[in-house]
Amino acid sequence: MAMQNDIINIVPASDDYEVGFADLGDLIKDRYPYRYAVVVGKRLDDVVVDAISEGPTPDYYALYRSTNDELNLITEKVERFLGQNGFSCARIESTMRPGEANDAFMKTLRAGFSHKMAATRAGLGWIGKTDLLVSKRFGPRVRLATVLTDYPFEKPGLPVRESLCGSCDLCVEVCPAKAASGRLWNDTLDRDVFFDAFKCFETCRRLSLERLNLKASVCGICVSVCPRGKRKG
């Protein structure tokens, strides 16, 4: 556990962060020569998220970007630490940078690597009805970044294999794209069965242009209504 503890100590000592360790088996062998992953999550600020009701706000967009940047800096440190200890690794940034969405991505809206998949394998949470990671600690109010490695972690997390959303349909009901079917996720279910990513993407584009005057793809409405992860009091 020494290596895992050292990695945990790289992440800021704050209740706003979580770290998970995943054994991905052969899930990514076709794209990456790695089996294990470190997943770092950071909670999004409640005041900013709670203010979203009709689409992204300037504060939410700024928070979205700054949180991604912060996670990328943290995973750079994790990548450097693993490399200095002789282990091969590859850092996957929190999100695509502007202009990185190529034709192959636009045809499927599937990235080459899924932080959410790694997080479920690390035991951090499950996939909600609008295709967001629902962290056990933070609900969907979280951003993620990942470092892949060949180091076999002594104690990877216990994978979460099915949704714990139950009958709650708040995110389904408020989604302006009507992109979710309401079906519960499990780790054998393809995304397209329960969620239309193209409807979501187009609506996020429209809202970003209308509310932010930006060619971006952010929304946040379903994040704001989910009861999971909301601070009490």
ABEGO torsion letter per residue (X at the ends): XAAAAAAAAABBBBAABBBBBBBAEAAAAAABABABBBBBBBBBBAAAAAABAAEBBAAAAAAAAAAAAAAAAAAAAAAAAAAAAGBBBBBBBABBBBGABBAAAAAAGBBABBAAAAAAAAGAEBBBAAGBBBBAAAEABBBBBBBBBABBBABBBBBBABBAAEABAAAAAABAAGABAGBBBBAABBAAAABBAAAAAAAAAAAAAAAAGBBBBBBGAAAAABABGBBBX
